[in-house]
Amino acid sequence: MNYRDVSERLKSLGCEVVPRRGKVSYRVWHNPVTGHITTLPDWGARDHRIGVIRGAVKQLGLEWKEFEEA
């Protein structure tokens, strides 16, 4: 799953991207419901490993099942 797919699912679950500071290859995501923050690499079309995505979802305080269904 690439960054675009992950970001669309996270947005549908209510998470938002924190504006970037400088030129970096990752994005900071914030879940306003839980108040949790995580980083996710923005590699464009390259696929992320499933462990990276699962870790980000867990850090945001979301359940994997609801992420898959989004």
Biopython code that builds the backbone (N, CA, C, O; Angstrom):
import numpy as np
from Bio.PDB.StructureBuilder import StructureBuilder

atoms = [
    (1, "MET", "N", (0.859, -1.170, 0.000)),
    (1, "MET", "CA", (0.000, 0.000, 0.000)),
    (1, "MET", "C", (0.907, 1.235, 0.000)),
    (1, "MET", "O", (1.823, 1.337, 0.816)),
    (2, "ASN", "N", (0.648, 2.164, -0.914)),
    (2, "ASN", "CA", (1.487, 3.357, -0.989)),
    (2, "ASN", "C", (0.945, 4.481, -0.099)),
    (2, "ASN", "O", (-0.123, 4.355, 0.500)),
    (3, "TYR", "N", (1.697, 5.576, -0.026)),
    (3, "TYR", "CA", (1.349, 6.667, 0.883)),
    (3, "TYR", "C", (-0.019, 7.267, 0.569)),
    (3, "TYR", "O", (-0.773, 7.603, 1.481)),
    (4, "ARG", "N", (-0.335, 7.400, -0.693)),
    (4, "ARG", "CA", (-1.616, 8.005, -1.082)),
    (4, "ARG", "C", (-2.796, 7.196, -0.551)),
    (4, "ARG", "O", (-3.759, 7.767, -0.040)),
    (5, "ASP", "N", (-2.726, 5.874, -0.669)),
    (5, "ASP", "CA", (-3.794, 5.009, -0.163)),
    (5, "ASP", "C", (-3.934, 5.123, 1.353)),
    (5, "ASP", "O", (-5.043, 5.211, 1.881)),
    (6, "VAL", "N", (-2.798, 5.120, 2.041)),
    (6, "VAL", "CA", (-2.820, 5.219, 3.504)),
    (6, "VAL", "C", (-3.391, 6.566, 3.928)),
    (6, "VAL", "O", (-4.208, 6.629, 4.846)),
    (7, "SER", "N", (-2.969, 7.647, 3.270)),
    (7, "SER", "CA", (-3.430, 8.985, 3.662)),
    (7, "SER", "C", (-4.930, 9.151, 3.436)),
    (7, "SER", "O", (-5.601, 9.803, 4.237)),
    (8, "GLU", "N", (-5.470, 8.574, 2.361)),
    (8, "GLU", "CA", (-6.912, 8.657, 2.115)),
    (8, "GLU", "C", (-7.690, 7.942, 3.222)),
    (8, "GLU", "O", (-8.722, 8.435, 3.679)),
    (9, "ARG", "N", (-7.193, 6.787, 3.647)),
    (9, "ARG", "CA", (-7.872, 6.048, 4.715)),
    (9, "ARG", "C", (-7.791, 6.795, 6.046)),
    (9, "ARG", "O", (-8.774, 6.863, 6.784)),
    (10, "LEU", "N", (-6.623, 7.353, 6.350)),
    (10, "LEU", "CA", (-6.475, 8.085, 7.605)),
    (10, "LEU", "C", (-7.370, 9.329, 7.629)),
    (10, "LEU", "O", (-7.963, 9.652, 8.658)),
    (11, "LYS", "N", (-7.463, 10.020, 6.496)),
    (11, "LYS", "CA", (-8.338, 11.196, 6.428)),
    (11, "LYS", "C", (-9.799, 10.802, 6.628)),
    (11, "LYS", "O", (-10.554, 11.523, 7.281)),
    (12, "SER", "N", (-10.194, 9.671, 6.074)),
    (12, "SER", "CA", (-11.583, 9.233, 6.229)),
    (12, "SER", "C", (-11.897, 8.852, 7.678)),
    (12, "SER", "O", (-13.060, 8.849, 8.081)),
    (13, "LEU", "N", (-10.865, 8.533, 8.457)),
    (13, "LEU", "CA", (-11.044, 8.193, 9.868)),
    (13, "LEU", "C", (-10.903, 9.416, 10.779)),
    (13, "LEU", "O", (-10.952, 9.289, 12.002)),
    (14, "GLY", "N", (-10.728, 10.597, 10.183)),
    (14, "GLY", "CA", (-10.698, 11.827, 10.967)),
    (14, "GLY", "C", (-9.316, 12.337, 11.320)),
    (14, "GLY", "O", (-9.204, 13.350, 12.011)),
    (15, "CYS", "N", (-8.263, 11.676, 10.876)),
    (15, "CYS", "CA", (-6.907, 12.139, 11.165)),
    (15, "CYS", "C", (-6.528, 13.260, 10.194)),
    (15, "CYS", "O", (-7.095, 13.372, 9.107)),
    (16, "GLU", "N", (-5.575, 14.074, 10.596)),
    (16, "GLU", "CA", (-5.152, 15.188, 9.757)),
    (16, "GLU", "C", (-3.637, 15.299, 9.721)),
    (16, "GLU", "O", (-2.943, 14.887, 10.651)),
    (17, "VAL", "N", (-3.137, 15.867, 8.621)),
    (17, "VAL", "CA", (-1.699, 16.045, 8.430)),
    (17, "VAL", "C", (-1.281, 17.357, 9.089)),
    (17, "VAL", "O", (-1.930, 18.387, 8.906)),
    (18, "VAL", "N", (-0.200, 17.310, 9.852)),
    (18, "VAL", "CA", (0.373, 18.516, 10.440)),
    (18, "VAL", "C", (1.235, 19.161, 9.359)),
    (18, "VAL", "O", (1.988, 18.457, 8.686)),
    (19, "PRO", "N", (1.148, 20.493, 9.169)),
    (19, "PRO", "CA", (1.952, 21.139, 8.121)),
    (19, "PRO", "C", (3.447, 20.857, 8.284)),
    (19, "PRO", "O", (3.967, 20.804, 9.399)),
    (20, "ARG", "N", (4.124, 20.678, 7.149)),
    (20, "ARG", "CA", (5.553, 20.361, 7.150)),
    (20, "ARG", "C", (6.388, 21.570, 7.552)),
    (20, "ARG", "O", (6.017, 22.718, 7.310)),
    (21, "ARG", "N", (7.521, 21.276, 8.171)),
    (21, "ARG", "CA", (8.517, 22.302, 8.490)),
    (21, "ARG", "C", (9.797, 21.899, 7.786)),
    (21, "ARG", "O", (10.495, 20.986, 8.228)),
    (22, "GLY", "N", (10.105, 22.569, 6.703)),
    (22, "GLY", "CA", (11.306, 22.229, 5.953)),
    (22, "GLY", "C", (11.038, 21.149, 4.926)),
    (22, "GLY", "O", (9.897, 20.745, 4.698)),
    (23, "LYS", "N", (12.110, 20.696, 4.316)),
    (23, "LYS", "CA", (12.008, 19.683, 3.276)),
    (23, "LYS", "C", (12.341, 18.317, 3.875)),
    (23, "LYS", "O", (13.509, 17.978, 4.061)),
    (24, "VAL", "N", (11.307, 17.545, 4.173)),
    (24, "VAL", "CA", (11.480, 16.229, 4.776)),
    (24, "VAL", "C", (10.709, 15.197, 3.969)),
    (24, "VAL", "O", (9.783, 15.542, 3.235)),
    (25, "SER", "N", (11.093, 13.924, 4.103)),
    (25, "SER", "CA", (10.446, 12.869, 3.321)),
    (25, "SER", "C", (9.410, 12.112, 4.143)),
    (25, "SER", "O", (9.058, 10.985, 3.793)),
    (26, "TYR", "N", (8.925, 12.690, 5.203)),
    (26, "TYR", "CA", (7.883, 12.053, 5.997)),
    (26, "TYR", "C", (6.831, 13.087, 6.368)),
    (26, "TYR", "O", (7.078, 14.292, 6.308)),
    (27, "ARG", "N", (5.667, 12.606, 6.748)),
    (27, "ARG", "CA", (4.569, 13.482, 7.169)),
    (27, "ARG", "C", (4.184, 13.144, 8.592)),
    (27, "ARG", "O", (4.243, 11.985, 9.003)),
    (28, "VAL", "N", (3.794, 14.150, 9.336)),
    (28, "VAL", "CA", (3.341, 13.970, 10.704)),
    (28, "VAL", "C", (1.819, 13.957, 10.681)),
    (28, "VAL", "O", (1.192, 14.861, 10.128)),
    (29, "TRP", "N", (1.229, 12.930, 11.282)),
    (29, "TRP", "CA", (-0.218, 12.776, 11.334)),
    (29, "TRP", "C", (-0.703, 12.944, 12.766)),
    (29, "TRP", "O", (-0.030, 12.536, 13.713)),
    (30, "HIS", "N", (-1.876, 13.549, 12.914)),
    (30, "HIS", "CA", (-2.469, 13.810, 14.223)),
    (30, "HIS", "C", (-3.897, 13.294, 14.233)),
    (30, "HIS", "O", (-4.659, 13.516, 13.292)),
    (31, "ASN", "N", (-4.247, 12.603, 15.306)),
    (31, "ASN", "CA", (-5.623, 12.147, 15.494)),
    (31, "ASN", "C", (-6.253, 13.050, 16.552)),
    (31, "ASN", "O", (-5.949, 12.902, 17.735)),
    (32, "PRO", "N", (-7.127, 13.985, 16.156)),
    (32, "PRO", "CA", (-7.704, 14.925, 17.123)),
    (32, "PRO", "C", (-8.595, 14.262, 18.171)),
    (32, "PRO", "O", (-8.790, 14.827, 19.247)),
    (33, "VAL", "N", (-9.134, 13.094, 17.890)),
    (33, "VAL", "CA", (-9.996, 12.404, 18.843)),
    (33, "VAL", "C", (-9.174, 11.881, 20.026)),
    (33, "VAL", "O", (-9.553, 12.071, 21.182)),
    (34, "THR", "N", (-8.056, 11.227, 19.733)),
    (34, "THR", "CA", (-7.229, 10.647, 20.793)),
    (34, "THR", "C", (-6.090, 11.559, 21.214)),
    (34, "THR", "O", (-5.552, 11.416, 22.312)),
    (35, "GLY", "N", (-5.715, 12.505, 20.341)),
    (35, "GLY", "CA", (-4.599, 13.395, 20.630)),
    (35, "GLY", "C", (-3.239, 12.796, 20.320)),
    (35, "GLY", "O", (-2.215, 13.399, 20.643)),
    (36, "HIS", "N", (-3.204, 11.618, 19.697)),
    (36, "HIS", "CA", (-1.947, 10.947, 19.385)),
    (36, "HIS", "C", (-1.355, 11.457, 18.071)),
    (36, "HIS", "O", (-2.069, 11.912, 17.177)),
    (37, "ILE", "N", (-0.018, 11.364, 17.985)),
    (37, "ILE", "CA", (0.718, 11.816, 16.806)),
    (37, "ILE", "C", (1.647, 10.690, 16.359)),
    (37, "ILE", "O", (2.158, 9.934, 17.185)),
    (38, "THR", "N", (1.864, 10.583, 15.037)),
    (38, "THR", "CA", (2.818, 9.625, 14.493)),
    (38, "THR", "C", (3.411, 10.194, 13.207)),
    (38, "THR", "O", (2.884, 11.154, 12.644)),
    (39, "THR", "N", (4.497, 9.603, 12.751)),
    (39, "THR", "CA", (5.091, 9.990, 11.475)),
    (39, "THR", "C", (4.927, 8.845, 10.495)),
    (39, "THR", "O", (4.907, 7.675, 10.876)),
    (40, "LEU", "N", (4.813, 9.202, 9.231)),
    (40, "LEU", "CA", (4.665, 8.215, 8.172)),
    (40, "LEU", "C", (5.487, 8.681, 6.981)),
    (40, "LEU", "O", (5.309, 9.809, 6.520)),
    (41, "PRO", "N", (6.390, 7.838, 6.469)),
    (41, "PRO", "CA", (7.205, 8.232, 5.320)),
    (41, "PRO", "C", (6.348, 8.513, 4.090)),
    (41, "PRO", "O", (5.396, 7.786, 3.807)),
    (42, "ASP", "N", (6.691, 9.567, 3.369)),
    (42, "ASP", "CA", (6.004, 9.907, 2.122)),
    (42, "ASP", "C", (6.932, 9.546, 0.973)),
    (42, "ASP", "O", (7.722, 10.371, 0.513)),
    (43, "TRP", "N", (6.827, 8.303, 0.514)),
    (43, "TRP", "CA", (7.690, 7.808, -0.539)),
    (43, "TRP", "C", (7.028, 7.851, -1.904)),
    (43, "TRP", "O", (7.515, 7.221, -2.843)),
    (44, "GLY", "N", (5.945, 8.568, -2.033)),
    (44, "GLY", "CA", (5.262, 8.655, -3.312)),
    (44, "GLY", "C", (4.622, 7.342, -3.701)),
    (44, "GLY", "O", (3.748, 6.843, -2.991)),
    (45, "ALA", "N", (5.049, 6.770, -4.830)),
    (45, "ALA", "CA", (4.426, 5.556, -5.359)),
    (45, "ALA", "C", (4.988, 4.275, -4.744)),
    (45, "ALA", "O", (4.415, 3.202, -4.939)),
    (46, "ARG", "N", (6.095, 4.364, -4.006)),
    (46, "ARG", "CA", (6.667, 3.156, -3.388)),
    (46, "ARG", "C", (5.747, 2.641, -2.293)),
    (46, "ARG", "O", (5.162, 3.416, -1.537)),
    (47, "ASP", "N", (5.629, 1.335, -2.221)),
    (47, "ASP", "CA", (4.783, 0.712, -1.203)),
    (47, "ASP", "C", (5.488, 0.679, 0.148)),
    (47, "ASP", "O", (6.702, 0.494, 0.232)),
    (48, "HIS", "N", (4.694, 0.863, 1.203)),
    (48, "HIS", "CA", (5.193, 0.749, 2.568)),
    (48, "HIS", "C", (5.072, -0.704, 3.006)),
    (48, "HIS", "O", (4.218, -1.447, 2.523)),
    (49, "ARG", "N", (5.934, -1.086, 3.917)),
    (49, "ARG", "CA", (5.788, -2.409, 4.526)),
    (49, "ARG", "C", (4.583, -2.370, 5.447)),
    (49, "ARG", "O", (4.266, -1.333, 6.030)),
    (50, "ILE", "N", (3.925, -3.490, 5.569)),
    (50, "ILE", "CA", (2.698, -3.566, 6.360)),
    (50, "ILE", "C", (2.968, -3.240, 7.829)),
    (50, "ILE", "O", (2.096, -2.692, 8.503)),
    (51, "GLY", "N", (4.153, -3.564, 8.333)),
    (51, "GLY", "CA", (4.496, -3.265, 9.715)),
    (51, "GLY", "C", (4.582, -1.770, 9.991)),
    (51, "GLY", "O", (4.227, -1.315, 11.079)),
    (52, "VAL", "N", (5.052, -1.009, 9.014)),
    (52, "VAL", "CA", (5.133, 0.450, 9.151)),
    (52, "VAL", "C", (3.726, 1.038, 9.251)),
    (52, "VAL", "O", (3.464, 1.916, 10.074)),
    (53, "ILE", "N", (2.838, 0.548, 8.412)),
    (53, "ILE", "CA", (1.463, 1.052, 8.413)),
    (53, "ILE", "C", (0.744, 0.647, 9.695)),
    (53, "ILE", "O", (0.060, 1.467, 10.307)),
    (54, "ARG", "N", (0.893, -0.613, 10.107)),
    (54, "ARG", "CA", (0.261, -1.076, 11.348)),
    (54, "ARG", "C", (0.754, -0.282, 12.548)),
    (54, "ARG", "O", (-0.034, 0.064, 13.429)),
    (55, "GLY", "N", (2.046, 0.010, 12.591)),
    (55, "GLY", "CA", (2.606, 0.778, 13.689)),
    (55, "GLY", "C", (2.039, 2.187, 13.751)),
    (55, "GLY", "O", (1.720, 2.688, 14.829)),
    (56, "ALA", "N", (1.915, 2.824, 12.591)),
    (56, "ALA", "CA", (1.358, 4.181, 12.540)),
    (56, "ALA", "C", (-0.102, 4.182, 12.976)),
    (56, "ALA", "O", (-0.530, 5.064, 13.720)),
    (57, "VAL", "N", (-0.856, 3.207, 12.521)),
    (57, "VAL", "CA", (-2.271, 3.111, 12.892)),
    (57, "VAL", "C", (-2.406, 2.912, 14.398)),
    (57, "VAL", "O", (-3.259, 3.529, 15.035)),
    (58, "LYS", "N", (-1.574, 2.060, 14.961)),
    (58, "LYS", "CA", (-1.612, 1.801, 16.403)),
    (58, "LYS", "C", (-1.222, 3.047, 17.196)),
    (58, "LYS", "O", (-1.842, 3.351, 18.214)),
    (59, "GLN", "N", (-0.195, 3.771, 16.734)),
    (59, "GLN", "CA", (0.248, 4.975, 17.430)),
    (59, "GLN", "C", (-0.807, 6.069, 17.403)),
    (59, "GLN", "O", (-0.864, 6.898, 18.311)),
    (60, "LEU", "N", (-1.637, 6.079, 16.379)),
    (60, "LEU", "CA", (-2.710, 7.067, 16.300)),
    (60, "LEU", "C", (-3.916, 6.680, 17.149)),
    (60, "LEU", "O", (-4.874, 7.447, 17.254)),
    (61, "GLY", "N", (-3.875, 5.505, 17.749)),
    (61, "GLY", "CA", (-4.966, 5.063, 18.613)),
    (61, "GLY", "C", (-6.142, 4.496, 17.848)),
    (61, "GLY", "O", (-7.268, 4.500, 18.347)),
    (62, "LEU", "N", (-5.897, 4.009, 16.643)),
    (62, "LEU", "CA", (-6.945, 3.425, 15.815)),
    (62, "LEU", "C", (-6.833, 1.908, 15.827)),
    (62, "LEU", "O", (-5.768, 1.357, 16.107)),
    (63, "GLU", "N", (-7.921, 1.249, 15.527)),
    (63, "GLU", "CA", (-7.932, -0.201, 15.394)),
    (63, "GLU", "C", (-7.620, -0.579, 13.948)),
    (63, "GLU", "O", (-8.064, 0.094, 13.018)),
    (64, "TRP", "N", (-6.858, -1.652, 13.761)),
    (64, "TRP", "CA", (-6.477, -2.091, 12.421)),
    (64, "TRP", "C", (-7.695, -2.445, 11.577)),
    (64, "TRP", "O", (-7.724, -2.164, 10.378)),
    (65, "LYS", "N", (-8.703, -3.060, 12.197)),
    (65, "LYS", "CA", (-9.889, -3.483, 11.468)),
    (65, "LYS", "C", (-10.620, -2.281, 10.877)),
    (65, "LYS", "O", (-11.045, -2.329, 9.723)),
    (66, "GLU", "N", (-10.772, -1.208, 11.646)),
    (66, "GLU", "CA", (-11.457, -0.027, 11.125)),
    (66, "GLU", "C", (-10.628, 0.665, 10.048)),
    (66, "GLU", "O", (-11.186, 1.280, 9.139)),
    (67, "PHE", "N", (-9.296, 0.571, 10.141)),
    (67, "PHE", "CA", (-8.442, 1.133, 9.092)),
    (67, "PHE", "C", (-8.621, 0.366, 7.791)),
    (67, "PHE", "O", (-8.711, 0.971, 6.722)),
    (68, "GLU", "N", (-8.674, -0.963, 7.871)),
    (68, "GLU", "CA", (-8.859, -1.790, 6.676)),
    (68, "GLU", "C", (-10.205, -1.520, 6.010)),
    (68, "GLU", "O", (-10.310, -1.552, 4.784)),
    (69, "GLU", "N", (-11.230, -1.256, 6.808)),
    (69, "GLU", "CA", (-12.569, -1.047, 6.256)),
    (69, "GLU", "C", (-12.767, 0.368, 5.718)),
    (69, "GLU", "O", (-13.728, 0.617, 4.989)),
    (70, "ALA", "N", (-11.888, 1.288, 6.060)),
    (70, "ALA", "CA", (-12.043, 2.684, 5.620)),
    (70, "ALA", "C", (-11.764, 2.825, 4.140)),
    (70, "ALA", "O", (-11.846, 3.927, 3.598)),
]
sb = StructureBuilder()
sb.init_structure("model")
sb.init_model(0)
sb.init_chain("A")
sb.init_seg("    ")
for serial, (resi, resn, name, xyz) in enumerate(atoms, 1):
    if name == "N":
        sb.init_residue(resn, " ", resi, " ")
    sb.init_atom(name, np.array(xyz, "f"), 0.0, 1.0, " ", f" {name:<3s}", serial, name[0])
structure = sb.get_structure()
